[in-house]
Amino acid sequence: MKIGIIGAGAAGMMTAATIAEGSSNADVFLIEKNDGIGKKVEITGGGRCNVTTGFSDIKEILKKYPRGANFLKFAMYNFSQADVFAWVSSHGVPLKIEEDMRVFPKSNNGKDITKLFNKIFEEKKVNVLLKHNASDVIKKDDKFFVKFSDGKELDFDFIVFTSGGNAYSHTGSTGDGYAFSKALGHKITDLAPSLHAFTFAEKRMPDLAGISFKHVSLKIKGEKTYEFTGPFVFTHRGISGPAVFALSSMAAHEKFETKDDSYLFIDFFPEKKYEDVFAEINRYAIENQKKEFINVLKNFVPKALAEIMCEDMEIGTKKCMDASKKDLNKTVEFLKNMKFKISGKSPGDEFVTAGGVDLRDIDSKTMESKICPNLYFAGEILDIDGFTGGFNLQSAWSTGRLAGESIIKKIS
């Protein structure tokens, strides 16, 4: 049986490895437009490859997926975070769980993961077709015909679409699989970038670049209100970091950048009530009456942010003894509800695509199409996406594993 897997990212590599290791009846072809496999996998986690998450409670892990969690449940229990950890380790790449619960190779080298798969493919004689750009996929009777941009054509008994989304286009994820899927009768849900940074309209952003916070609450309002608490960092153009990525994931389909009244609000003290912050600032002001008010603010936020706050509030070099109750209330409002106008999403930072092949068209227990027999799907091409921290690679491993196992059952 000839099996064609289009896309050698995480899902494609896992599907190919699963079939190659689990069946002697399969002639596996892994088709990739790049000159190597796993391009996007290698660059996750800053080049270290955030293989999976260190959390072990699957119910809690599934809460990290704004879209597709219920569909993903069967695949996740079938090939869990612990299973991925054990599988990778057993193939000669020891892993480690870091303090933030992300999992990396102990070597801190993402290429070790692609080397692992290359070794399997070489040993099991998988046909890895690099620099093969699929331009069309057609089904005639019981065969699939894959046409390539150079005019060549191959036929297969089974096809697996693992071509990713349209994020990180320079790694080959250009969304080709959506067109193939649609042509074979599948619906594609609305697509949007997820896990991206936000850019702001304020010209003062370069003055804040590099300032980071470990625990703040971020909130944006669209058709719904979205809120997330965690770490973030100011950039030259806006904000980035884990909390920002999570917030962008939750609100991926909101068109904030096209609205005139789109704002992001920052609460620097989410665990404290307004009146408690007021009392602390007031106490500092009373105890340091002869000092400039900015010195009080430096006890709460970094100097650069304190300077901007004083400038915006027109407090300037005012002494604490001269600060009015109105000044204190303005200060607390800044600390609990600082507002920035959203101007866009940072280009190049879209790590994941929200949206994809409609999950209603796919059998969650096999990854097989309900519309087109012997066609399977895995990975980011599906309408599944998660927060940063190894969750998107985990869903790719899980769905790729399930697709591979399902095909083995059919051909055995």
N, C-alpha and C positions, 0 to 999 in steps of 0.2 A: 504494500500500500504506500502510495506517495503522499506525503503530507507537506504542504507549503505553509510556512509561517512568515508573514510579511511584517518585518520590523524587528530588529535585533536589540531592542531595549530590554528592560528588566523582565517584562512579561514574556516577550519573545524568547529570550534566553532561557527562562525557566521552563516554558512550554517545550522547547526543543530538548533541553536536558532531561526533563521528565520522561518524554517519549523515548529518547535515545537510551536512557538507562533502564527503562521499564519494558521495552518490547524489542523483540528480534524480527518482528514482522513489518517494521516501519522503515521506509526510506525517507529520512527527514531532510528537508531543504529549508534553511534559514536565510531569508532574503533581506538584504540590507543595502540601502543606497549609499551609505558612508563607506569609507575605506577600512573601517573597523567596527566591532560590535560594542554596545554599551557606552556610547559617547556621553549620553546624558547621565547615566548611572555613575560614571567616573567623576563627574563634576559636582555631584551632590555633596553637601557638607563641606564646601570649600575645597573639593578635590580629595576628600578623605573617604567619601561614600558613606552616607548615613543609611546603613543597610536596613535597619528596622528600628523599632522602639524597644526600650528596656522595660516598659510596663508589661505585666503579664495577665492582668484581668481583661479578658476579651470583651466583656460587656462595657468596660470603661474605655477600651481601645476604640470600640465602634462609635462611641460618642464623639470621637475626633473627626468624624466624617460628616460634614454638613449635607452632603448629597451621597446617596447610595448605601448608607449604613445597613439598612434592612436587607437589601439585595446581597450585600457582601457577607452577611452572617454565616451562611453555609460554607463558603470558601474559606473564611477566616478560621472557623473551627476545624475545618479539614486540614489546613496548613497554617498553623498559628505563628505568632511571633517566636514562641519557644521552638517550634519546628524549623523555622528559618534559621534561627541561631544554631541549632544542632546540625542542620544540613550543611550550612556554610562551613562550620567548624570541622565537620567530618570530612570535608573536601580539602582540608589543608590550609584554611584561612582562619586562624584564631581571632575571636572578636572580644570586644570590651564594652561594658556599659559605663558611660560617663555620668557625672553628677546630675546633669540635666536630663538623664534617662534616654539619651540618644545612643545608638549602637554603631560602632565603627570597627574596622579591622585594627588589630593591635599595632599594625605597621603604620597606620594613618595614611595609607596609600590606596586610593580608590581603584587603581589599576589591578590590584590583587584580586578584586572580584571578577573583572573581565578575564583575567588570566585563568581563574578557576574554570570559567565556562569554556574558554578556548581549549583547555586541557581535556575537558569532557568531550567536546565536539571532535577533537582530534582522535581520542581513544575510541570513540563510538562511531567514527566515520560519518558524522553529520556533514551534509553538503552546505557549507557556509558560502553563500554567494554575495560577496561584497561588490560595491559599486554597481549594483543591479537596481535600477530605478523602475519599479512597477508603475505602469501608466494606466492599466485597466485590468479588471478582473471580471470574467464572464463565466456564467454557468450554462453548460449545454448537456442536457440529460443528466447523467450522474458524474460528470467531470467538470472541474474548474479549469479555466484557461487564464493564465496570467501573462499579460503582454508587457513587454519592457520598452523603455524609451528608445532603445537601439534597434527595435524591430523584431527582436527575438521573442519566443513564446514557449511556455512550459505548461504542461497539464498536470493536475493533481486530483486525488480522490478526496482529500480533505484540505480545507484552507483555514488558517487561524489569522485573524486580523489583530496584530499587536503593534500597530504603527504609531501609537501615542496620540497626543493632542496636537495643538499648534503653538505650544510654548517652547521657547528656546529653539527657534527655527534653525539656528546655525548648527545644531546637533542633528538635524534631519527631521525633527518633529514638525512637519509642515501641514499636518492635517489631511494627507492624501487618503487615509483610511475612511474618512467621513464620506468622501465622494464614492468610494468603492461600496461602502455599506449602503448608502442611499440608492445606488444603482441596483443593488440586489434586494431592494424593498424595505429597508429599515429607515425608521425616523431618526432624525438628529435633533436633539434638544438645543436650545439657545446656548451659544458658546460665549465664554467670557474669561479673561485672565484671572487667575486666583494666585494667592501667595505673592502678592506684589507690594511694593512700597507706595506710599501716597506722596504726591507733590503738592506743595502749598503755593498760594499766590504771593505771600508776604516776601518782600525783598530782604528782610532781616535774617533769613534762614542761614546764610553762610556764617553769621556770627554765632549760631547755635550748634553748628556741625560738630559732631563728635561727643556731645553731651549725652550721656545715657542714664537710664533709670531702670532699676530692677523690678519695681512693682508699682505700676500705675494703671488706672482704668481709662480705656479709650472708648469713645462713643461717637457714632455717626447716626444720622437720621435720614431715612429715605421713606419708602412705603412702610417700612417697619423701622424700629430702633434696634441697632446692633451695638453690643457692648462686650468688651473683653479686657481682662486684667492680666498683666504680665510685663515682661521687659521690653523696652524699645530704645532706639537711639535716634537723635536728630541727625539729619544729613544736610548737605548743602542745598538741597531742594525741598526737603520735607522730613518725613520720618520713615524708619525701617525697623526691622527686628521681629522677633517671634510674636509679640502681641499684635503688631501691625499686620503680619502675614495672616494670623488667625482671623482678625477682624475683616481683612479683605476677602478671605475665604467665605466667611459667613455672609458677606454682602456682595458676593461676586457679580451678581446680575443687576445690581443697582447702577444706574447711570449718573453717578454723582458729578463726574467731570463735565457733564452737559448742562448742569443746573446752576443758576446764579446764586442760590441760597444753600449750597452744600458746605457744611462745616463739620470739622472734627473737633471734639471736645476732649480735653485731657484733665483728669483728676489725679493730681500728684499724691494725694493722701486718701485713697479709696476706703481705708479702714477707719477713718476719723470723720466725725460729723462736722458740719459747717461751724457750729458754735464752739466745738472743741479746738478747732484750728484757730478760730478768732481769739479764744482765751489764751492760747500759747503765744500768739503774735503780740497780743496786748501785754502779756507778762514780760516778754523780751523788751518791748518798747518802754515799759515803766522802769525796768531795771537798767536800761541804757539810754536814759533821756537825752544825754548830751551828744550821743553818737548819731551819725547820719542814719536815716531809716534803712538805707540799702544794707547796712551791716546786720540789721535784724533779718532781712530776707536771706542773707547768705547762710543763715542757720537752717534754712528750709530748702533752698535750691542752689545750684552752682552759680558762681559770680556772673557769668555771661547772661544767664537767664534772669537773674536778679536785676541786672542793669537794664535789660529790655523791659522788664515789668515796671521799674521805676520811671523809665522814659514814657511808657504808654500811659501810666497813671499820673504823669506830670508831677511826680513827687520830687524828682531830681535830688538835690542835696539837702532836702528838708531834714531837720533834726527830729528825733523821735518825740521830743517834747512838743513839737509843733504838728505832729501827725494827728489828724482828726479821726473821729469814729468813722467818718465816710471813707477816709483813706484806708483804714483798717479793713472795712468791708470790701472795698475794691481789691485789696490785696488777697483776702480770702477767696473772693470770686475768681481771681486769676489762678490761685493754687488749686481750687476745687473745680473750676470750669473754664480753663484757658481755651480760647477758640481760635481755630485756624481755618481759613477758607481753602477748600479742596480744589485744586486746579487740574489734577489728573493722576494717572498711574505711571510710575516710573517705567519707561521702556527698557526692555531687557531683563526686568526683574520678575517677569511672569513665569514662575517656576512650574505651574500646573494650569491645565485648562479645565475650567468648570463647564459642565455640559458634555454632550457626546452622544453616542448611540443610546437610544431610548431603552432603558432597562426592561420595559414591558415586552420588548421583542426578544429577550434573551432568557433562557432557562437558568436560574441562579444555581441549580444543583449540578449543572454540567457545563455551563458557559456556551452551550450550543444555541444557535439561532432557532427561534420558533417558526421563522418564516422560510428559511433556506436550510434544508438538512445538510449536515456535514460541514457547515460553516460555523466556526467558533470565534469567540472574542475574549480578549484579556487585556488588562492594564488600562492606561489612561484614555484610550479610545472610547471607553464606556463612560456613562454619566455618573462617575464616581470620583470624588476628590476629597482629600483630607488636609488637616493642618500640617504645618511643618514639624519635623521631628522623626522622620522615618516612616510616617503613616502611608504616604503615597507609594513608596517602594514596597511596603508590606502588602498593600492591596494588589500591586502588580505581581509580586511573588505568589500570593494566594490564588489569584484568578488564573495566572499562568499555570500553576501546578494543577489546579482543578481541570482546566481545559486539556492539559496533557494526559491526565489520568482518565478523563472521559473518553478521549480518542483511543487510548490503549484498550479500554473495555470493549469498544466497538470493533476493533480489529483483531482481538484475541480469539 
